Amino acid sequence: MGLLARVRKEWFIIGIVLVILSAKLQPSIGVRGGPLKPEITIAYFAVSLIFFNSGLSLKTEELTSALLHVRLHLFVQSFTLVFFPLAVWLLLRVLSLSSIDQWLLRGLQTVSCMPPPVSSAVILTKAVGGNEAAAIFNSAFGSFLGIIVTPAAAAALSRLLVLRAVLLHLLSALHDGGGSSDPRSGVNPSIELEPSSLFIIVIIIFSIQLSFMLLTFALSTRSGAGFSPADTVAIIFCSTHKSLTLGIPMLKIVFEGYEHLSLISVPLLIYHPAQILLGSILVPSIRSWMSSRQKAVKLSALQPV
């Protein structure tokens, strides 16, 4: 395959890399209030354009069918808003015993409570050729549910992490003979970000995404699941992707007045580009799998009974 053909095939991921490099070289262009005015162009026009463009490409019967696919919607919303936060909370109970910055762990817990995104899941589902209508519905419906569910879940689970850390610190202090130390000092690290903690968080985020993509794939393709290959594609992306657009405002609401809000925001700022990068890399493989599965279904349907 020639260079030009490769560029045409991988234009999406190449574009992402170029945008990231541009943001690194000239970050002032994309900041709030900058030349691009992201608080207006992204929050209103870009999101509206994505849904409008997706809606134009959908047939009425496809949208109706997607709306009535209740099993798919229940799977996506329960996975992303119930199973995902609880699974991460269990993981963080172990990680909280490590030397990883506790504020980064609180940020990771908050990421797990976020609803599906309004853009990346739909774009990647469309790129593969999956059930785009289902992806649009679950992105919109998940965002609506997230307004209520996310702040409540993030606050509750984050407080449980803090309480656990405080109790462990108190037990440690009693074991060491007491002292006049602050029992919250174990969960109030310096505002500086340790490179080792950041590196570990990046590894954890990619591991979570890959593991949950494989899990949703296995669950949605099992015998008797009742999902088509196109449904599975929508499930994989909508169940594992998290919204940055809604995430940042929610972080500011849940952790208003926190000195370490910048550290808490780090996992979400990593998770969002990571899900786009990972999804873009997997698009050819998922598209190939879906095509082969659809051909197999058609051939089996043509076989005489």
C-alpha positions in Angstrom: 0.0 0.0 0.0 1.4 3.4 -1.1 1.9 6.3 1.2 -1.0 8.3 -0.2 -3.3 5.3 0.1 -2.2 4.8 3.7 -2.8 8.5 4.5 -6.3 8.2 3.0 -7.1 5.1 5.0 -5.7 6.4 8.3 -6.7 10.1 7.9 -8.7 10.2 11.2 -5.9 9.1 13.5 -3.3 11.2 11.5 -5.6 14.2 12.0 -5.8 13.5 15.7 -2.0 13.4 16.0 -1.6 16.6 14.1 -4.2 18.4 16.2 -2.4 17.2 19.4 0.9 18.4 18.1 -0.6 21.7 17.1 -2.1 22.1 20.6 1.3 21.4 22.1 3.0 24.0 20.0 0.4 26.7 20.2 -1.9 25.9 23.2 -3.2 29.5 23.4 -5.2 29.1 20.2 -7.6 26.6 21.7 -7.9 28.0 25.2 -11.2 29.4 26.5 -11.6 32.9 25.1 -8.9 32.2 22.5 -9.2 32.6 18.7 -11.2 29.4 18.3 -13.7 30.3 21.0 -14.2 26.7 22.1 -16.7 27.6 24.7 -19.0 28.6 21.8 -17.8 26.7 18.7 -17.3 23.4 20.4 -20.0 23.4 23.1 -22.7 24.6 20.7 -21.9 24.5 17.0 -19.6 21.4 16.8 -21.9 19.2 18.9 -25.0 20.3 17.0 -23.3 19.7 13.7 -22.3 16.2 14.7 -25.8 15.2 15.6 -27.3 17.1 12.6 -24.9 15.4 10.2 -25.6 12.0 11.7 -29.3 12.6 11.6 -29.2 13.4 7.8 -27.5 10.0 7.1 -30.1 8.0 9.1 -33.2 6.5 7.6 -36.5 7.0 9.6 -36.9 3.2 10.0 -33.4 2.9 11.3 -34.0 5.5 14.0 -37.3 4.0 14.9 -35.7 0.5 15.2 -32.9 2.0 17.4 -35.4 3.7 19.7 -37.3 0.4 20.2 -34.1 -1.6 20.9 -34.6 -1.4 24.7 -32.2 -4.3 25.5 -29.3 -2.5 23.9 -30.1 0.8 25.7 -30.3 -1.0 29.1 -27.0 -2.8 28.4 -25.2 0.5 27.6 -26.6 2.7 30.3 -26.3 0.1 33.1 -22.7 -0.8 32.0 -21.5 2.8 31.8 -23.4 4.3 34.7 -23.5 1.3 37.2 -21.0 -1.4 36.4 -18.2 0.8 35.3 -18.1 3.0 38.5 -18.5 0.0 40.8 -15.7 -1.9 39.0 -13.4 1.0 39.2 -14.2 1.6 42.8 -13.2 -2.0 43.6 -10.0 -1.5 41.7 -9.2 1.7 43.5 -9.7 0.0 46.9 -6.5 -1.9 46.0 -4.7 1.0 44.3 -5.4 3.3 47.3 -2.9 1.1 49.2 -0.2 2.1 46.8 1.9 5.3 46.5 -0.2 6.6 43.6 -1.4 10.2 44.2 -4.7 9.9 46.0 -6.2 12.9 44.1 -5.5 11.2 40.8 -7.4 8.2 42.1 -10.3 10.4 43.0 -10.2 11.8 39.5 -10.2 8.3 38.0 -13.2 7.4 40.1 -15.0 10.5 38.9 -14.2 9.6 35.2 -15.8 6.2 35.7 -19.1 7.9 36.7 -19.2 10.0 33.5 -21.9 9.4 30.9 -21.1 8.5 27.2 -19.7 11.3 25.0 -21.8 13.2 22.5 -19.2 12.9 19.7 -16.4 10.2 19.8 -18.7 7.2 20.3 -21.0 8.2 17.4 -18.1 9.1 15.1 -16.2 5.8 15.7 -19.4 3.8 15.4 -20.2 5.4 12.1 -16.6 4.9 10.9 -16.9 1.2 11.5 -20.3 1.0 10.0 -22.1 0.0 13.2 -25.5 0.9 14.5 -25.1 4.6 14.3 -28.7 5.4 15.3 -28.3 3.4 18.6 -25.0 5.2 19.3 -26.7 8.6 18.8 -29.6 7.7 21.1 -27.4 6.3 23.9 -25.1 9.3 23.7 -28.0 11.8 24.0 -29.9 9.7 26.6 -26.8 9.0 28.6 -25.9 12.7 28.7 -29.4 13.4 30.1 -29.1 10.7 32.8 -25.5 11.8 33.6 -26.8 15.2 34.7 -28.4 13.5 37.7 -26.5 10.2 38.1 -22.9 11.4 37.6 -22.6 14.1 40.3 -24.4 11.9 42.9 -22.3 8.7 42.1 -19.0 10.6 41.9 -19.5 12.4 45.2 -20.6 9.2 47.0 -17.8 7.0 45.7 -15.1 9.6 46.1 -16.1 10.1 49.7 -15.8 6.4 50.3 -12.3 6.5 48.9 -11.4 9.4 51.2 -13.0 7.7 54.2 -11.0 4.5 53.5 -7.7 6.4 53.2 -8.4 8.3 56.5 -9.2 5.0 58.3 -6.1 3.4 57.0 -4.0 6.4 58.2 -5.6 6.3 61.6 -4.9 2.5 61.9 -1.3 3.2 60.9 -1.0 5.9 63.4 -2.4 3.7 66.2 0.0 0.9 65.2 3.0 3.3 65.4 2.0 4.6 68.8 -0.2 7.6 67.9 1.2 11.1 67.5 -0.4 14.6 67.0 -0.3 14.2 63.1 -3.3 15.3 60.9 -5.4 12.2 60.1 -6.2 13.7 56.7 -2.5 14.2 55.7 -2.5 10.8 54.0 -5.1 12.0 51.5 -3.8 15.6 51.1 -0.6 15.3 49.0 1.3 18.1 47.5 -0.2 20.0 44.6 2.7 18.9 42.4 2.1 16.0 40.1 4.6 13.1 40.5 5.7 11.7 37.1 5.6 8.2 38.4 1.9 8.6 39.4 1.0 10.1 36.1 2.7 7.3 34.2 0.9 4.7 36.2 -2.5 6.4 35.7 -1.9 6.5 31.9 -1.2 2.7 32.0 -4.3 2.1 34.2 -6.6 4.1 31.9 -5.5 2.3 28.7 -5.8 -1.1 30.6 -9.3 -0.2 31.8 -10.4 0.8 28.3 -9.0 -2.3 26.6 -10.4 -4.6 29.3 -13.9 -3.1 29.2 -14.0 -3.1 25.4 -13.1 -6.8 25.4 -15.7 -7.4 28.2 -18.5 -5.6 26.3 -17.5 -7.5 23.1 -17.7 -10.8 24.9 -21.0 -10.1 26.6 -22.7 -8.7 23.5 -21.6 -11.5 21.2 -22.4 -14.4 23.5 -25.0 -16.9 22.5 -28.5 -15.6 23.1 -27.5 -12.0 23.6 -29.7 -10.9 20.8 -27.4 -8.3 19.4 -26.3 -7.9 15.8 -22.7 -7.2 14.8 -23.6 -3.6 14.2 -25.2 -3.4 17.7 -22.0 -4.8 19.2 -20.0 -2.0 17.6 -22.3 0.7 19.2 -22.2 -1.1 22.5 -18.4 -1.3 22.6 -17.9 2.4 22.0 -20.9 3.8 23.9 -20.3 1.7 27.0 -16.6 2.4 27.4 -16.2 6.1 26.3 -16.7 8.9 28.7 -17.7 12.5 28.1 -15.2 15.4 28.4 -17.8 18.0 27.4 -20.0 17.2 30.4 -17.1 16.0 32.5 -15.2 19.2 33.1 -18.3 21.2 34.3 -19.4 18.3 36.5 -15.9 18.1 38.1 -16.1 21.8 38.9 -19.5 21.3 40.5 -18.7 18.2 42.5 -15.3 19.4 43.7 -16.0 23.1 44.0 -13.5 24.8 46.2 -11.1 21.9 46.2 -7.4 23.0 46.1 -6.5 19.9 44.1 -9.1 20.2 41.4 -6.4 20.4 38.8 -5.1 17.0 39.9 -8.6 15.5 40.0 -9.1 16.6 36.4 -6.0 14.9 35.1 -7.5 11.4 34.6 -10.4 12.8 32.6 -8.0 14.9 30.4 -6.1 11.7 29.7 -9.1 9.4 29.3 -10.7 11.4 26.5 -7.8 11.5 24.0 -6.9 8.0 24.9 -10.4 6.6 24.0 -10.2 8.4 20.7 -6.7 7.2 19.9 -7.4 3.7 21.0 -10.7 3.6 19.1 -9.2 4.9 16.0 -6.4 2.3 16.0 -9.0 -0.5 16.5 -11.4 0.8 13.8 -9.9 -1.3 10.9 -9.9 -4.5 13.0 -13.5 -4.0 14.3 -14.7 -3.1 10.8 -13.1 -6.3 9.4 -14.7 -8.4 12.2 -18.1 -6.9 11.6 -18.0 -7.5 7.9 -17.0 -11.1 8.3 -19.7 -11.6 10.9 -22.4 -10.0 8.7 -21.3 -12.2 5.7 -21.5 -15.3 8.0 -25.0 -14.3 9.1 -26.2 -13.9 5.5 -24.7 -17.2 4.4 -26.3 -19.0 7.3 -29.7 -17.4 6.4 -29.3 -18.7 2.8 -28.7 -22.3 3.9 -31.6 -24.6 3.5 -33.4 -25.6 6.7 
